[in-house]
Every structure is written in C-alpha cells, then in structure tokens.
Amino acid sequence: MSLNWNFEPPPPSEFADREVHLTGSHLSGKQIALLITGSIAAYRMPDLIRDFRREGANVVVYATTEGLRYVAREALEWCSQNPVIEGFTSDAEHLSDSTPFDAFVVAPASYNTLNKASLGIADSVVTAAIAAALGRMERQGIPVLFAPAMHGAMHNSILTRSMRTLQEMGVTLIPPDQSHGKNNLAPLELIVATTIRALSESPLRGKSLLITGGPTPVPVDNIRRITTRFTGALSIQLAREAWMRGSAVELILGKGSRSAPEYIKAKTAATFEDYRSTLNESLQEGNYDWGIFTAAVADFQPESVFEGKLPSNQKQLSLKLVPTVKVIEEVRQHFPELKMVTFKYEENISHEELMEIAKNRLSEKGGSQLVVANRVEEFKQDGTQVAWLLESKQEPQKHIGKKDIANAILDRIELTA
C-alpha cells in the first residue's frame, strides 16, 4: 500500500455498515454461542465474532461482568448484530431453548471460569449457560470448546485438574499460545478452525491424509540450490481444509514454501533427498488413506555436489545434470494400497496434449485415482491457477483458484470415503 494518499473518499460499496465479506461457508446457518469471561484477552472478541461471521455463522454473545470490563458491550453488539446477554431474565437465555446453538465457545476462558465449570458451579449467566451446554454435549453431542487465557503464575495443579476433568467429559480445549510466561489466547484462526472441525460431518472425519507441497531443491554446493518458484500454497490450502473437515493430516513441505498454520502437523524437507527420505519414513510409520502429492519434485540434480562453496570469480560454470529418482513411482511400488492424487504441470503444449498425458497417468498400472493437470497457458491473467481434475470414467472438470481446486479434490475423495 502506498503512503501517498490523495485524500479521495473510498469507493462506494453495496455492503451495509455491519456486514462482513464471507471468506467461506463452513459455518453457514450455524448458531454459535460465544461466552466471554474475565480475561484481558476479551478485547479481541470483536475480531473473533467477525471471523465467525465471515464463515457464515450467527453469533450470540454471553458476557460476565468482569468480561465487560475489557470489551465494550456496544462493540460486541455492533460486531455480532445481536444483543449481549449479561444477566438472567425471564426468557432463561442461559438454557438456549428458544434458540438452540450448534456450538458453545468459551473465549477467553479464565482461570475462574474453567475451575467453576469443572465443579458444576453456575453462579452467573455465563457459568449457567456453560452448565446447560455441558448437558447438551453429554446428551446431544453439541460441541463445547474452551480457549484458556491467563497468566502463567495461575497455571497450577488446580487448573490442570479442572482442564483434565473437562476434557474427560468431552470438551475441546484449544491450546493457548504460551509465551513470555503467559497462556495467551490461541490465534483467532485456530479458534475458528477448531470450531469448524468440531462441527464437521464430512466423510473425511477420522481419515488420514498425507499431503506434500512446495519445491524440492537440489544442492549445487554447500550454499547454492537449484529450485522452483512453487510455494506450496495449494498443499497448505488442502491441509487446512482437510483438517477442518476432521481429517488427521500430515504435511511435508519443501524448503522455500510458505508457512503452514501451526495446527497442521508439518515437516520441512530441505532438499530433494530429504523430501524423498521424509516421505518414505512417513509412509512407513503412518497408515494413510490417501496421499496428495502436489510437491514440485525436482526432475534433475547435479551429478556431483561441490564440497564447500564454488568460487564466485569463475568466468563460466558448467553443471552436468542427471535425472532424479521418480519418487511417485517409488511410492506406487512400495505402497500399492495407498490411494493417490498426483499432479501434472506443463507449458508449451496444447490442452488436448495435457489431457492425454493426464489420462495416461490414470490408466497406468497402479496409477493415480485422481490426476490434477494444468498448464500455464490456461492460467488467468493475474496468475490465478486453473486446473483440470481427471478420474476414470468421468469427464475432466475445470476449477479456478487454489481454494476451489483444493475443495474439489477433497470433495472427490469424500465420495470414496
């Protein structure tokens, strides 16, 4: 963004003042109760409310007197578009009979509230709502989530016992961000993603997926690498979406990729050989239902790697490149039961040629169950990825943008789950 503003007003928008731009539909039609307690982290709740709404949720806020010391009622009502419930009334809002909730999220969950909840104390509208929520969880399976936040000095055996009690009951505890001696509130992205995961009814729930992405550099010497421009963004989108659908996900990213969310179990492979060995180890140790191989695996590597650093004052440098081992073929050979999604990227060929290459990969012995094919000539002018999904006995399907491509791949996998 440039700092040179010419003082022009913003362009007009069709959005009303309190509307939000939807970024997803995972919580479309869902009713979320957000229970705010007495922690300084309560000041972040307006942003959490809007993040829930960006996924399509309707949010109703319950707040303790102490919680409202740290965040204004007006801000909560502005963001949620609903009145804040802060006390008992004749409508018995704490029972939520008239407006049943799909999930209850206690955030921030203070030391006081966690201990009261574990002991069944219901002395405020918030703790009474938690008591009712726990009853609904036990009888109806309604998710109840707590996002703890308190100073580390308060993290004692009493708190530990309370959290274990709640977890044994079936509550989801969202790990805090532990730093500087504090249990800081978890990232808002994690709170939203965990809520989505708790509500998921996807056939992928409980399935195990191994996903790879990004470049796999090959070394020239101790400091130089030959690599690609790929960033692993699609693999990260796939891992994030699969995790929210309820899958167990392991992600292997080549060095130079973007960072994955902290809640995704990710390994980094520094070189092609690291990628090859890490992938083999993961497949040997895990029992995966599917492997999704988006990584841009190196096709060539230097015949020999120079020990140390090649001198930089040479007039020219010649490297002899030799083919790398075909990792996908190794996977097929050693793990024939693994269902696979593989990718094919090409340039300077026609669409028909691309489709023929992809169909041949489908028809190969022990081939992929799904092939994702694309070529740069079909990308949008702004660089947006365009891909074709191919599977046996089905017409190729076109998808635009990484989010759409990732969802389409997982939707196809769901049909086999």
N, C-alpha and C positions, 0 to 999 in steps of 0.2 A: 504494500500500500504506500502510495506517495504521500509525503507530508505537505505537498503543495496543493492545498485546498483553495478553490476559487470562491468559496462561500455560497455556492449554489445549493438550493434545498435538495433533499433526497428525491429520487423519482417516486411518483405515486405508486401505491400498492393496493391491491384488492383485499388484502388481509386486514381484519379488524384489529384494534389495539392489542387485545389479549390473545389473539390466535397465535398458533405456532406452525412452523413448517414441519410437516411429517417427514421423518427420516426412515421410517419403517412402519410395519403394520403388525409386529409381533404381539402387541397388547391391544389390538383393535377390539373394541367392545368390552374390554375388561374394566372392572371396577377395583381400584387399588385404594386401600386404606393406609395412609401414611401417619404413623404415630410418632410425634416429636416429643422428646424428653429433655431434661435439663442439662444439656451439654453445650459448650460454646460452638460446637460444630453445627448447631441448629441454624446458624446464619447461612449455611449452604443449602438449606432445604428449598428455597425458591427455585434454584437451578435444578435440583433433583426433580421437583414437581414438573417443570417444563420438559425435562428429559423423558420422564414417563409419558407425558402428553405427546411428545414427538413420536412415540411408538404407538400412539392411538389410544392410550388409557384415559379414563376419567379418574381423577384423584380427589379423595376427600381427606381432609387433614383433621387429625385429633392432636391436641397440644396440651401439655401440662402448663401450669402457671410458671414454673421455672423455665420451661422451654420458650415461652413467650417473652422472657427477659432478653433473649438473644436474637430473636427474629420477630419482626412486627406482624401482627395479625393481618394488617392491611396488605402487606406484601404477599403473605400466604394466600389470601383470598384473591388477590389480583392474579397470581400465577395459576391457581387451581380453578378459578371461576366458581368456587363453592364456598359457603360459609365455613369458618373454622369451628370445630366442636371442642369446647374447652370446659364444659361442665355438664352435670346431669340435668336433664329436662324430662318433662312428661312423655316425650317421644322415645325415651330409652334408646338414644342413638348408640350407646355402648354395646347393645345387643345386635345392632345392624339387621334386625328382622325385616324392616321395610325395604332396605337397600342392601341385599346380600353382597359381600365382597368376594372377589376371586382370589385375592391375596392380601395379607397384612404385612406391612413393612415397618418395623420399629427402627427409626433412624433420626438422629443418633440415639443409640441405646445406652443410657447412662449406667453407671455402677449401681445406683439406687434402683433403677427400673429392672435391670437384669436380676438382681437379688430378689426383689419383690415378686417378679414373675415366676421365678423358680419355686417360691414358697407359697404361691397362690394368693398373695395379698392383692386386694382390689380396692384401694382406698382413694382412687381418683378416676375420672372418666377414661383416662388413658390406660391405667392398670386394669380397670374393669373391662375395657374393650379387649385388652390382651387376654384376660381370663376367658372371655367368651370366644376369642379367636382360637385359643388352645383347645377349647371344647369342640369347635368346628373342625379343627385339624384332626383331632382324635376320631371323630365320628364321620366326617365327610371328606377328609383329605385335603382341606383348604390349606395352602401353604402359609406358614408364618415364618418371617425372616427377621433376624436381628442384626443390625450393623453397629457393633460396640464402638464407643469412643470415650476415653477417659485418660487421665494422666497415669503413667506407668507406676507411680507410687501406690496407686489404688488397686493395682493388679495383684491381689493377694489370694490365699487359698480359699477364702470365702467366695470370691468372684469365680475362681476356677471351678469350684464345686457347683455353683449355680449354672454356669455355662454348660458343664457336663450334663447336669440334670435336664436342662432344656434340650440339649442335643439328643439325649436318650429318648426324650418324648417325641422327637421328630422335627424339632425346629431346625431351620437352616441358619447357621451363624456365618456371617460374611466377615472374613478375616480383616482386621484393621491394618492400616498402613503404619507399621511400627518404625518410628524414627525419633531421634532426639529424646529418648526416654518416655515416649508417649504412644498410646494406642490411638493414633489419629483415625478419623473416619475413613473408611475404604473409598477409593476413587468412585465417583458417581457412575461412571461407565460400568464398573463391576457390580454395583448395587442394581442397576437396571438390567444388566445381562443375567445376573443370578436370579432375579425375579422372573425374567423371561424363561430361563431354564427350568425354574421350579414349576412353571405353568405349562411347559411343553407337553403336548400329546403326540409328538411326532413318532412315527415308527422307528426313527433313528435313536430314540431314547434307549440307553443301555448298550448300543452298538459301539464298536471300537474302530476308529479310523486312524490310519497313518497318512499324513499329508506332507509332501515335500515342496519346496519352492525356492526361488532366487537363483543366483549364479553359483557355479561350482568352479572357482578359479583354479588354474594350473600354474605352478611356480616356474619362473624363468631362472631366478636366483633366490637368495635368502630374503630379498625385499620386494622384488618385482613379480607381478602376476599378470597372466592373460585372463581376461574375464569378459562378461557380457553386461549389457545395460539393464538387464531384468532385475527387478527389486523385490520379488516375492509377494507383491501386493495381492495377487489373486489367491495365493495359498493362505495368506493371513485372513482374507475375507472368508474363504472356505472354512478355515479352522474356527473362526469366531462364530460363524453361522451354525456350523455343526455342533459346537459346544452349547450354544443357546438352544438347539433342538434336543439336547440331552445326551449327546454322544460323549464317549471318552475319546479325547483327541491327543495325538502326539504330532508335533510339527517339527520337521527338520528343515532349517533354513541355511542356505549358503551364505558365507561371509560377504557382506555388501548389501544384504537385504534390509528392508525396513524392519522396525521393531514390532514384535507381536505383543498383544495385550498380556499383562502379567499373569492373568488367569489361564492362559494357554500354556500347556507343557511344551516347551520349545527347546530344541538343541541347535547349536550352530556348528556348521561344518566349514572349516577354514579353507580347505582345498578339495579338489575332485576326489583324491584318495580318502580324505576324511569323510566326505559325503558317502562314498562307496562303503567304507567300513562301518560308519554310523548307521546307515540304512540296513546293512546286513545284521548288525547287532540288534537293532530294534526289532527286526522281523523275527529273529531267533528267540528273543526274550518275550515278545508280545504275541497275543493271539488276536490278530486284526481281522475284522470282517471285510474291510475294503482298504486298498491303497490308492491314493490320488496323487499322481506324480506330475506336478506342474513344474518341477525344477528344470532350469535351463542347463542340462548336463553337458559338460564340455565334450566336444567330438574329437578334439586333438590336444596333444600336450607335447612339450619339448622332449626330444629323445633323451636328453640328459639335462639335469639341473645343475647350474654352476654353484659351487660351494663358495659362499661369501657374496660379495657384490660385484657384478660385472663392472669393469671400468667405464666411466661415462665419457671418456675422451676419445673413444674409437670413432673412426670416420664412418664405419658401417658395421652392422651386426647381422649375421645370418643365423637363423634358427632352423633346425630341422624338426618339423612337427610330425608326430606319428599318431595314428588313431588310438583313442582311448578304448577301454573295455566297454561294451554295451551293457550298461547297468540294468536296463529294463529286461534284457534277455537273461541276465543272471537271476533276476528276481523270478521271472517266469520258470526258469529251470529248477531253482531251489525251493520255491514256494508256490507250487502249481495250484494249490487250493485258494490262494488269495485272489479275490475279485479286484479288478484293476480299472482305473480310469487313467488313460495316458493322453499326452498332448502332442500335437504336431504343428509346428510353426514353419511357414515357408515364405519366401519372397521370389519375385520374378517368375511366377508360374500362374497359370490360369485357374479360375475357380474349379473348372472341371478336373484339372490335374490334381488339385488339392483334394477334392472329394475322392478321387481314385486312390490316392495314397492312403487316405484315412480308411476307406473301405477295405483295402488290402490288409491294413493292420487289424481290423476287426476279424477278418477271415483267417488270419494266421493261426496255426495250431497253438492252442494255449494262449490265444490272443486276448486283447482287452475286451471287457464287457461294454465299455463306453470310450469313445475317442472324441477329443475336443480338437478341432482343426481350425486354424486361421492363417491368414496371410496379410501382410502389411497393406497391400493394395486395397483391401476392403475396410480398413480402419476409417473412422470418422476423421474429418479434417483437424479436429482438436486432439487427435491421438486416442480417442475412446476406442477400446478394444471391441472388435466384432468377431464372434466365434460361432462355429457350427458344431452341434452335438450330434454324434452319429452312434447308433446302436443297431444290432442285427434286426432285420425285418421292419425297420422304421425309417421314415423319410428324415433326412437331416433337418434339424431345427436351428434357426438362426437366433442368436441372443446378442444383445448390445450392452456393453459396460460390465465391469467386473462383478458388481453386485448381482446383476441379472444372471450372468454366467454361473456364478457360484450357487445361487439359488436353484437354477435349472439342473445343475449337476446333482445336487443333494435331493432335489425332488425326484429325479430319475432313480437314485439309489433307494429312496424311500419306497418306491414301487416294488423293490425286490426284498425289502426287509420283512 
